[in-house]
């Protein structure tokens, strides 16, 4: 994220902004539209996804790089990296942006490498696999137990599996940001429970559960793209082998079945996957 800082003051007549646009798997993206913020004209990448734009120095807008909370990444506002913001887009891809850093006393900016995420065709969770997206299928959440307490979980092992490590997903939804916040989205590591003692009216009862249920929650970050429908989800720590699932309202930790069935039907589901 960047914020405007100052107008570029430079004695040279022109400055060159260059770089290459690829998809997230490293394939060049030709004919992508490239816009330098503050400049009205649009430019396009070549067959190798490259662009080199020579622009008048006067009027270019420098930005100062800041973190997601709006604070300069460097403790000293004046010593952090500055550059020009470059926006990139093409049909079939989510719009991207980057900062081409200024090189002191040079006519050209530091070359920029931009990676675009393909635009999913339908709403859902799309994990970034080694060569393509891995769409996560949904499963209806089930509850098993007594009149006082229940286990919430899923029954089937998902076909989708991902490699261990940091997991990235594109979450495409028609929900607004405020509605996503109200969903209280969780990612949980699952464990299989065959039989368990469940609280009953006359004390604990042995019950056949036979479900994958939530064990621990996994921390992740959600970052919005420059669209209204796409979000990037990235786990904060590498995931180890095991079963995991996304679910709304922390429902896989819920013991009261009335809570589950009070939710809209489209939120009574989990999106499980296996890490190998």
N, C-alpha and C positions, 0 to 999 in steps of 0.2 A: 504494500500500500504506500502511496506517495502523496505529498501535499505540495502545492505551489510554493516556491521560495522567492526567486528573484528573476528578472529578465536577464537573459544572457548578454553579458557585455564582452565583446570580443573585437579585436582589430581586424581579423580576417573577414573577407567578404562572404565566404561560404564555410559550412561545416558539413561533414559527411556522417550520416547515420546508416550503419550497415548491420547485417546479421543474417541468420538463417532460421526458417520456420520448419519444424518437423512435427509429426504427431508424437504421442507419448511413447511409441515403440521405436522411434528413430527414423521413420520414413519421411522423406521431404514432402512438404505440402506446397505444390505449385499453385499459382493463380490465387493466392491468398491476398486479401486486401490489407494494406499496411498504412496506418495513419500516425503521423507524429503530432502529438497534442500541441495545439496552438497553430497548426498549419492546415489550411483548408483542403489542399490537394490530396488525393488518394494515390497510392502506389500499389504495385503488385509484385509478388515474388515470381522468380523464373522457374524453369523446370526442375531445378535443384532446391527450390524453396528459398533461394537467396534474394536479398535485396540490398541495394546501395543507393542511398538518397542524398543528393547534394542539395543543401538548403541554405538560403540566406541566413547569415549569423544574426542579423538584426531581427528581433522579434521572437526568436526561439525562447521557449519557457523552460527554465531549469526547475527540477523538483528535488526535494530532499527526501531521502529514504527514511521511513519510519516503520515502527512495528505495528501490529494489529490494534494496539491500544492508542495509536497516534503519538507515541513517544519516539523521539529520535533514537535510532539504533546505537548511535555513538553518544557518550555522555556529553560531549561538546557539540552543540548544534552546528557550529561552523566547520567542524572537522569530519562530519559524516559524509557519505557518498552523495554526490549530486549528479543529475543527468537529465536526459529528456525521456518522457514517457512515450512508449510506442504501443499502439493498439493494433491487434491483428484479428481478422475474422475471415471465415469462408463457410459457404453452405455445407452443412453436414458436420460442423465442428462448433464447440463452445468457444465463444470469444475469449481471447487471451490478451495479456498485457505484460509489459516488462519495462525495465529502466535501463537505458543505454548510458552507462556511466561516462561522465566527462573526464577526459584526459588532459590535465593541465598543460597549457602551452602547445597543444597539438591541434591540428585542423580537423581531425576525425575523432568521433566518440568511440569508446571501446565497443567492439562488435558484440552483438546481442544474440543469444540463443533462446528461442522460444519454442515451447512444446504445447501443442494443442490437444485437448481431449475431444474425441469424437462425440457427437451429440446422440445420446440414446433415442431410439424411435418412440419408446413408450415409457411411462413412469415406472420406477422401481429402483432396486439397488444393483449396481454394476461394478463388480470388483475388477481392478486392473490386473489382468493376468500377464504372463510373459509375452504373449503375442496378440492378445485380443481381450475384450471384456468377458467376464464370467458373470452372466446374469444370475442373481440369487432367486430361487423359487420360494414361494410362500407356503406355509403350512398352518392349518387351523389349530389354534391352541386348545388343548383339552384340559379338563379338571377332573381329578379322581380323589375321593376322600369320603369323609363323613358329613353329617349335618353341621359340624362345628369347624372343621378345617379341611383344606384341600391342597393337593399338589397341582400346580399348573405346569404344563410342559407340552412337548411334541412327541409323536410316536415314531416317526420314520427317520432313518438316517438319510440326510440329503445327498443327492448325487454330486452337488457342487463341492469342489475342494480347491484350496489355495495353498501356495507354498508358505512355509513358516517365515516370519519376519514382520516388518512393518506392513500393514495392509492399507491400501488405498481403494476407495470406492467412490463412484459418482452416484449421487442420490438425486434422481429426477422426480419431481413431484409438482402437482398443480396447487399445493398448499402455499399459503403466504408465510413469510418468516415468522409472524406472530403465531400462526397456527402450528408451525413446526415446533416452536417453543412450548406450546401447550401440550403437544404430544408426549413430551418428556421421554425422548428416545433413549433407549439403553442398548448396550452391547454386552451380553453375558456369556461367560464360559459355562458350558453345560456338563452335567454328569448324569449317568443313567441310574435310575432308581427302579429296582425290581419290586421289592416288598419294603414296607415301612410301617412303623407304628404311628398312627394318626389319632389326634385327640378326638374322643367321642363323648357322647352324653354320659356314659357310665365309665369313663376312663379311656386310656389308650387302647386302640384296636389295631390288629394286624390287617393291613390292606394291601392288595395287589395294585401297585402303581403302574409299573411298566411304561415309564415316560422318561424322556430327556428333560431335566429340570435345571433351572439356573443355580449355579454354584457361586461364582464370583463375577463382579462387574469389571469391564475393561474400559479404561479411560480413552477417549478419542476427542478430536477436534473437528468442528464443522466450519467450513469456509465457503462463503457464497461466491459464485462466479459473477461475471457481468451479465447475467440473465436473471429472469425472475423464477426460473424453474429448476436450476441445476445447482448442486452443492457438492463440494469435495469433502469426503470423510477420511480422516487419517488417524490410525491408532497412535497413541503416544509412545507405546512400547512394542517391541516385536512380539508377535503371537507365537506361542509354542504349539506343538501338535495337540489336537483335541477338537471338540465340537463347540461351536459358537452360534449365537443367534441375535439378530436385532429384534427388538420388540418395543412397543409403545407403552407408556404409563407404568413402566416397571412391572408389567403384568405377570411376568414369569416368577416374580417373588411374591405374588399375591396369594393368600390362603382363602379369601372369601370369594366364592364363585359369583356372587351377585355383582361384584365389581367388574368382572370380565364381561358378563352378559349385559351390563349397563352401557358398555361401549358400543359405538357403531360397529356393524358387522365387519367393515373393511379394516378395523383396528383390532379385531380378535384374532390376529394372525402374527406369526413370527417368520423371520427370514433367516433360516439356518444355513450354515456352511461348515465344512470340515477343513482343518489345517493339517497338512501332512508334512 
